[in-house]
Amino acid sequence: MNKQKIKSPWAWVPSLYFAEGLPYVVVMTLAVIMYKRLDISNTDIALYTSWLYLPWVIKPFWSPIVDILKSKRWWIVTMQLLIGAGLAGVAFTVPTTLFFQSTLACFWLLAFSSATHDIAADGFYMFGMDESKQAYFIGIRSTFYRLAMIAGQGGLVFLAGKLEEVTLFGKDEPSIPMAWSLTFLVLTALFLVFSLYHKYALPYPEGDKDKAVKGFAEIMSDFGDTIVTFFNKKNIWVILGMLLFYRLGESQLVKMASPFLLDGQEVGGLGLSTSDVGIVYGTIGVIFLTIGGVLGGYVASRRGLKYWLWPMVIAINLPNLVYVYLSYVLPDSFLLVCASVAVEQFGYGFGFTAYMLYQIYISEGEHKTAHFAFCTGLMALGMMLPGMVSGYIQELIGYQNFFVWVVICTIPSFIMVKLIKVDPTFGIKKQNI
């Protein structure tokens, strides 16, 4: 077989970005729901699952290694195998007595493998196609990444919920650990298929080859230059404040949203079943998150980031009030809960557009790829640190006061938007003359 044979991007872009999105959702959302169903406290869930953001925080620091060692193609196939190993580890350790420690170790392997896979996949995307095809398939890759979110937060949670209701292997009552073990076995099989498929489906781009390894001194010199130029940017403290505080409220809300939906009304939750959470948060929520993001990108391309900055910061923060409403009213209407989550997630998707465009804006210039990686690392740090204490705060003051606290935590976001400077023309789509 001729390795240089051109393969259609349709043969690998959808599957590659579905495979990129799924493990991130597993680590960030599925793990939270699983631990809640296995009776782990909100404090421990928030603390330990927030630590799993760390691989994405420090991703910029080892991305040069992926760039200089082996090909992006090799990294993709290998990381998908490691992701499968991490998922298998979770599947086999969930039913054990030391499941919390064991599964966390497996989630760490999964998180580092997933973050490394992200680096390789995004790099391969640029090597595997010319610029016109890259532009054409940008929407395709985003769509399949979102579909992975629906599959993970929606389909897999729904599956686990249904398995929780089934009596297995002659037992007298359903086994929640066994239900989640089977769910992760399904995921394991899926990633073995992904790895095998991509071994043959990915093309062999001319620019993606094993490279001659640079000397350590040269690597450190290049890396040091990117760090210095990033932190020498004008108004760097305002930039750092924006990156770290824009999602201060959302970073805490996202960790406690699923526990709130699952907890019984006697402790201030809504008492939904696992399958119901898969529908409301993992399916309807993600759909409206996607719609908000698409609309945000469209309107920003018409009038620019600066014009939409204030509407977007309002959109990402103000809808958090629906959780205050839900925690005080505790409605029995499933439709009302779905509508409330849809409003919050739509606002999140719409408002997050400004955050991503701002990262692109401040990354412009020399080393823009590396500087954008620093931005995404700081973005993950801004999610990790507040998320770690969110469970403790919630258990200390209860769901009602916690969601009020989340709304208060949106204030720094408005302050930073007031302080930043943005070129009025940035983000406006240029018309062909």
PLY file of the C-alpha trace (Angstrom):
ply
format ascii 1.0
element vertex 433
property float x
property float y
property float z
element edge 432
property int vertex1
property int vertex2
end_header
0.00 0.00 0.00
1.26 3.46 -0.84
1.46 5.39 2.42
1.38 8.71 0.58
-2.00 7.96 -0.93
-4.30 10.93 -0.31
-7.20 10.07 1.99
-10.36 12.12 2.26
-10.56 14.17 5.48
-14.06 12.77 5.88
-12.38 9.43 6.63
-10.59 10.73 9.72
-11.56 14.28 10.85
-14.99 13.33 12.33
-13.69 10.25 14.16
-10.51 12.00 15.35
-12.38 14.90 16.98
-15.05 12.63 18.41
-12.18 10.69 20.00
-10.64 13.96 21.21
-13.80 15.19 22.92
-14.93 11.97 24.60
-12.15 11.45 27.19
-12.29 15.11 28.26
-16.01 14.74 28.95
-15.38 11.48 30.79
-12.79 13.06 33.09
-14.62 16.34 33.71
-18.29 15.30 33.84
-18.80 11.54 33.81
-16.38 11.08 36.73
-18.33 13.63 38.81
-21.65 11.85 38.22
-20.14 8.40 38.86
-18.58 9.45 42.16
-21.84 11.08 43.25
-23.71 7.85 42.57
-21.05 5.95 44.54
-21.68 8.18 47.61
-18.50 10.26 47.54
-18.97 13.62 49.29
-19.30 16.82 47.26
-16.15 18.16 48.93
-14.05 15.20 47.75
-15.69 15.10 44.30
-14.93 18.76 43.61
-11.41 18.67 45.07
-10.11 15.54 43.38
-11.87 15.85 40.03
-10.71 19.49 39.76
-7.14 18.27 40.12
-7.74 16.39 36.88
-7.63 19.75 35.08
-3.89 19.84 35.78
-2.78 18.05 32.57
-4.57 20.72 30.53
-3.08 23.47 32.72
0.50 22.32 32.10
-0.12 21.10 28.55
1.87 24.00 27.03
4.97 22.87 28.91
5.18 19.45 27.29
3.69 20.26 23.89
7.24 20.85 22.52
8.06 17.22 23.37
5.14 16.01 21.25
6.32 18.31 18.51
9.92 17.04 18.40
9.55 13.35 19.27
7.97 10.96 16.76
5.15 11.95 14.40
1.77 13.38 15.35
0.24 10.29 13.78
2.22 8.03 16.14
1.18 10.08 19.16
-2.52 9.91 18.20
-2.62 6.14 17.84
-0.52 5.55 20.97
-2.52 7.94 23.16
-5.79 6.36 22.08
-4.41 3.01 23.27
-3.40 4.59 26.60
-6.82 6.22 26.93
-8.33 2.78 26.42
-6.03 1.41 29.14
-7.12 4.15 31.54
-10.79 3.45 30.82
-10.23 -0.28 31.36
-8.55 0.50 34.67
-11.62 2.43 35.80
-13.92 -0.38 34.66
-12.05 -3.06 36.62
-11.47 -1.04 39.80
-14.93 0.50 40.29
-16.31 -2.67 42.01
-13.32 -2.91 44.42
-13.11 -1.69 48.03
-10.42 0.90 47.20
-12.32 2.13 44.15
-11.92 5.86 44.87
-8.11 5.84 45.01
-7.81 3.30 42.18
-10.18 5.00 39.77
-8.58 8.40 40.45
-5.20 6.95 39.46
-6.76 5.65 36.24
-8.42 9.02 35.58
-4.98 10.66 35.94
-3.61 8.36 33.23
-6.68 9.15 31.16
-6.30 12.91 31.65
-2.61 13.05 30.70
-3.18 10.80 27.71
-6.15 12.92 26.61
-4.26 16.22 26.92
-1.35 14.78 24.92
-3.81 13.45 22.33
-5.25 16.99 22.01
-1.79 18.39 21.18
-1.12 15.72 18.57
-4.59 15.84 16.98
-4.65 19.62 16.61
-1.15 19.56 15.12
-2.02 16.73 12.76
-5.11 18.62 11.58
-2.85 21.36 10.21
-0.46 18.88 8.57
-3.15 16.65 7.10
-4.88 19.23 4.88
-4.17 22.40 2.97
-5.48 25.74 4.29
-8.70 25.71 2.27
-9.68 22.27 3.61
-8.69 23.28 7.12
-11.13 26.18 6.90
-13.84 23.96 5.41
-13.54 21.26 8.07
-13.28 23.59 11.08
-17.05 23.39 11.53
-17.00 19.61 11.02
-14.41 19.05 13.74
-16.31 21.32 16.16
-19.57 19.50 15.44
-18.10 16.07 16.18
-16.38 17.37 19.31
-19.81 18.56 20.50
-21.35 15.23 19.53
-18.76 13.58 21.77
-19.99 15.78 24.62
-23.57 14.66 23.98
-22.45 11.02 23.79
-20.46 11.32 27.02
-22.67 13.54 29.17
-25.89 12.32 27.63
-25.70 8.85 26.11
-23.23 7.26 28.52
-24.87 8.78 31.61
-28.25 7.57 30.33
-26.77 4.10 29.74
-25.26 3.97 33.22
-28.59 5.08 34.70
-30.47 2.32 32.93
-27.85 -0.27 33.98
-28.24 0.93 37.57
-31.86 -0.20 37.39
-31.04 -3.70 36.10
-30.43 -6.72 38.31
-27.26 -8.41 37.01
-25.72 -11.86 37.47
-28.49 -13.25 39.65
-28.15 -10.60 42.38
-31.15 -9.61 44.48
-30.85 -5.89 43.71
-29.17 -3.67 41.11
-25.47 -2.89 41.57
-24.45 0.71 40.94
-20.68 -0.10 40.81
-21.30 -2.88 38.30
-23.43 -0.56 36.15
-20.60 1.97 35.93
-18.03 -0.79 35.36
-19.97 -2.00 32.33
-20.31 1.58 31.05
-16.55 2.04 31.15
-16.01 -1.31 29.46
-18.10 -0.01 26.55
-15.83 3.05 26.41
-12.72 0.84 26.54
-13.87 -1.17 23.55
-14.68 2.04 21.67
-11.15 3.42 22.11
-9.54 0.17 21.05
-11.59 0.48 17.86
-10.54 4.14 17.48
-6.86 3.29 17.83
-7.04 0.44 15.33
-9.11 2.47 12.88
-6.85 5.53 12.97
-3.76 3.39 12.53
-5.03 2.72 9.01
-7.36 5.66 8.31
-5.03 8.55 9.10
-3.01 9.79 6.13
0.78 10.17 6.11
1.27 13.91 5.50
4.60 14.99 4.10
5.24 17.36 6.98
4.37 14.88 9.73
7.43 12.69 10.11
9.70 11.58 12.92
12.06 14.47 13.46
15.68 14.80 14.39
15.69 15.50 18.11
16.92 18.95 19.08
19.43 19.42 21.85
18.07 20.10 25.35
19.70 23.55 25.43
18.06 24.53 22.13
14.64 23.33 23.30
14.89 25.26 26.56
16.09 28.38 24.73
13.11 28.32 22.35
10.69 27.62 25.18
12.16 30.33 27.38
11.76 32.84 24.57
8.05 32.08 24.24
7.52 32.51 28.00
9.40 35.82 28.14
7.56 37.30 25.16
4.19 36.22 26.61
4.75 37.79 30.03
6.20 40.93 28.45
2.90 41.72 26.74
1.45 45.14 27.45
-1.07 45.14 30.34
-0.11 41.55 31.21
-1.70 41.75 34.68
-5.04 42.71 33.18
-4.67 39.88 30.66
-3.95 37.37 33.43
-6.90 38.66 35.44
-9.22 38.21 32.47
-7.99 34.68 31.78
-8.27 33.59 35.41
-11.48 35.35 36.51
-13.77 35.49 33.48
-15.31 32.12 34.46
-14.92 32.37 38.25
-18.63 31.76 38.86
-19.03 29.12 36.15
-15.95 27.19 37.36
-17.72 26.47 40.64
-21.18 25.99 39.20
-20.06 23.35 36.71
-18.71 21.11 39.50
-21.87 21.21 41.60
-24.53 21.23 38.86
-24.71 17.44 38.49
-24.59 16.72 42.26
-27.40 19.26 42.74
-29.52 17.56 40.11
-28.86 14.12 41.65
-29.12 14.89 45.37
-32.47 14.30 47.08
-34.76 17.17 48.05
-34.12 16.44 51.73
-30.59 17.81 51.27
-31.60 20.61 48.89
-31.21 18.83 45.53
-33.70 18.06 42.79
-33.63 14.26 43.18
-33.35 13.38 39.49
-32.32 9.90 38.39
-29.00 9.26 36.66
-30.79 8.77 33.33
-32.70 12.03 33.79
-29.41 13.90 34.36
-28.11 12.34 31.14
-31.07 13.85 29.31
-31.30 17.28 30.92
-27.63 18.16 31.43
-25.83 15.90 29.00
-28.15 16.17 26.01
-30.47 19.20 26.17
-27.81 21.25 27.97
-25.08 20.45 25.46
-27.39 21.13 22.49
-28.19 24.62 23.80
-24.53 25.15 24.71
-23.67 24.43 21.08
-26.42 26.71 19.74
-25.18 29.52 21.97
-21.61 29.02 20.78
-22.58 28.99 17.11
-24.69 32.12 17.49
-21.90 33.83 19.43
-19.40 33.12 16.68
-21.80 34.36 14.02
-22.65 37.69 15.65
-19.01 38.33 16.62
-18.01 37.91 12.97
-20.55 40.59 12.01
-19.74 43.33 14.53
-16.49 42.24 16.21
-15.47 41.18 19.72
-15.50 44.67 21.27
-19.10 45.33 20.24
-20.35 42.05 21.76
-18.08 41.95 24.83
-20.62 43.28 27.34
-23.61 41.27 26.03
-21.45 38.15 26.18
-20.15 38.69 29.71
-23.76 39.24 30.81
-24.85 36.09 28.95
-22.27 33.84 30.61
-23.03 35.12 34.12
-26.64 36.28 34.49
-28.26 32.89 33.65
-26.54 31.40 36.72
-29.55 32.84 38.54
-31.64 29.91 37.26
-29.83 27.64 39.74
-30.71 30.05 42.56
-34.33 29.75 41.42
-34.19 25.94 41.16
-32.57 25.55 44.59
-35.25 27.69 46.30
-38.29 26.36 44.43
-37.21 22.69 43.94
-39.75 22.25 41.12
-41.23 18.84 40.35
-41.63 19.70 36.67
-38.95 17.96 34.62
-39.76 20.28 31.71
-39.06 23.34 33.87
-35.72 21.90 34.98
-34.80 21.20 31.33
-35.76 24.75 30.31
-33.71 26.26 33.16
-30.59 24.27 32.31
-31.08 25.08 28.61
-31.12 28.83 29.40
-27.96 28.61 31.53
-26.07 26.51 28.99
-27.13 28.70 26.07
-25.81 31.75 27.91
-22.60 29.91 28.73
-22.05 28.96 25.09
-22.81 32.49 23.86
-20.65 34.19 26.48
-17.74 31.78 26.13
-17.26 33.02 22.56
-15.86 36.31 23.88
-13.41 34.43 26.10
-12.03 32.35 23.23
-11.80 35.33 20.87
-9.96 37.33 23.52
-7.38 34.53 23.83
-6.85 34.61 20.06
-6.60 38.41 20.16
-3.85 38.54 22.81
-1.97 35.65 21.15
-1.45 37.54 17.88
2.16 38.13 16.85
5.32 36.08 17.18
4.89 32.65 18.85
1.10 32.96 18.51
0.60 29.16 18.62
2.63 28.80 21.82
1.02 31.88 23.37
-2.45 30.54 22.63
-1.40 27.33 24.39
-0.41 29.40 27.44
-3.83 31.05 27.33
-5.63 27.71 27.32
-3.43 26.54 30.20
-4.33 29.61 32.24
-7.98 29.08 31.29
-7.81 25.55 32.72
-6.09 26.88 35.85
-8.95 29.36 36.28
-11.34 26.40 36.23
-9.23 24.11 38.42
-8.51 26.25 41.49
-12.05 27.54 42.21
-13.50 24.15 41.31
-11.35 22.45 43.96
-13.02 24.34 46.82
-16.54 24.48 45.37
-17.63 21.20 46.99
-16.40 22.28 50.40
-18.21 25.63 50.09
-21.42 23.91 49.00
-21.41 21.44 51.89
-20.62 24.29 54.30
-23.46 26.62 53.28
-25.94 24.41 51.37
-27.11 24.53 47.77
-29.26 27.68 48.08
-26.50 29.84 49.53
-23.90 28.21 47.29
-25.68 29.30 44.12
-26.03 32.82 45.54
-22.26 32.68 46.16
-21.73 31.65 42.53
-23.63 34.74 41.37
-21.50 36.95 43.65
-18.38 35.36 42.11
-19.40 36.67 38.69
-18.52 40.25 39.76
-14.75 39.96 38.99
-15.70 38.90 35.45
-17.44 42.24 34.86
-14.54 44.14 36.40
-12.00 42.50 34.08
-14.14 43.16 30.99
-14.22 46.83 32.02
-10.39 46.92 32.25
-9.32 45.10 29.08
-8.56 46.83 25.77
-9.73 45.35 22.46
-9.31 46.63 18.90
-12.86 47.48 17.65
-12.14 45.81 14.29
-10.94 42.48 15.77
-13.13 39.50 14.91
-15.09 41.17 12.11
-15.19 38.96 9.06
-13.36 40.61 6.18
-15.43 40.89 3.02
-13.86 39.92 -0.29
-13.45 42.90 -2.60
0 1
1 2
2 3
3 4
4 5
5 6
6 7
7 8
8 9
9 10
10 11
11 12
12 13
13 14
14 15
15 16
16 17
17 18
18 19
19 20
20 21
21 22
22 23
23 24
24 25
25 26
26 27
27 28
28 29
29 30
30 31
31 32
32 33
33 34
34 35
35 36
36 37
37 38
38 39
39 40
40 41
41 42
42 43
43 44
44 45
45 46
46 47
47 48
48 49
49 50
50 51
51 52
52 53
53 54
54 55
55 56
56 57
57 58
58 59
59 60
60 61
61 62
62 63
63 64
64 65
65 66
66 67
67 68
68 69
69 70
70 71
71 72
72 73
73 74
74 75
75 76
76 77
77 78
78 79
79 80
80 81
81 82
82 83
83 84
84 85
85 86
86 87
87 88
88 89
89 90
90 91
91 92
92 93
93 94
94 95
95 96
96 97
97 98
98 99
99 100
100 101
101 102
102 103
103 104
104 105
105 106
106 107
107 108
108 109
109 110
110 111
111 112
112 113
113 114
114 115
115 116
116 117
117 118
118 119
119 120
120 121
121 122
122 123
123 124
124 125
125 126
126 127
127 128
128 129
129 130
130 131
131 132
132 133
133 134
134 135
135 136
136 137
137 138
138 139
139 140
140 141
141 142
142 143
143 144
144 145
145 146
146 147
147 148
148 149
149 150
150 151
151 152
152 153
153 154
154 155
155 156
156 157
157 158
158 159
159 160
160 161
161 162
162 163
163 164
164 165
165 166
166 167
167 168
168 169
169 170
170 171
171 172
172 173
173 174
174 175
175 176
176 177
177 178
178 179
179 180
180 181
181 182
182 183
183 184
184 185
185 186
186 187
187 188
188 189
189 190
190 191
191 192
192 193
193 194
194 195
195 196
196 197
197 198
198 199
199 200
200 201
201 202
202 203
203 204
204 205
205 206
206 207
207 208
208 209
209 210
210 211
211 212
212 213
213 214
214 215
215 216
216 217
217 218
218 219
219 220
220 221
221 222
222 223
223 224
224 225
225 226
226 227
227 228
228 229
229 230
230 231
231 232
232 233
233 234
234 235
235 236
236 237
237 238
238 239
239 240
240 241
241 242
242 243
243 244
244 245
245 246
246 247
247 248
248 249
249 250
250 251
251 252
252 253
253 254
254 255
255 256
256 257
257 258
258 259
259 260
260 261
261 262
262 263
263 264
264 265
265 266
266 267
267 268
268 269
269 270
270 271
271 272
272 273
273 274
274 275
275 276
276 277
277 278
278 279
279 280
280 281
281 282
282 283
283 284
284 285
285 286
286 287
287 288
288 289
289 290
290 291
291 292
292 293
293 294
294 295
295 296
296 297
297 298
298 299
299 300
300 301
301 302
302 303
303 304
304 305
305 306
306 307
307 308
308 309
309 310
310 311
311 312
312 313
313 314
314 315
315 316
316 317
317 318
318 319
319 320
320 321
321 322
322 323
323 324
324 325
325 326
326 327
327 328
328 329
329 330
330 331
331 332
332 333
333 334
334 335
335 336
336 337
337 338
338 339
339 340
340 341
341 342
342 343
343 344
344 345
345 346
346 347
347 348
348 349
349 350
350 351
351 352
352 353
353 354
354 355
355 356
356 357
357 358
358 359
359 360
360 361
361 362
362 363
363 364
364 365
365 366
366 367
367 368
368 369
369 370
370 371
371 372
372 373
373 374
374 375
375 376
376 377
377 378
378 379
379 380
380 381
381 382
382 383
383 384
384 385
385 386
386 387
387 388
388 389
389 390
390 391
391 392
392 393
393 394
394 395
395 396
396 397
397 398
398 399
399 400
400 401
401 402
402 403
403 404
404 405
405 406
406 407
407 408
408 409
409 410
410 411
411 412
412 413
413 414
414 415
415 416
416 417
417 418
418 419
419 420
420 421
421 422
422 423
423 424
424 425
425 426
426 427
427 428
428 429
429 430
430 431
431 432
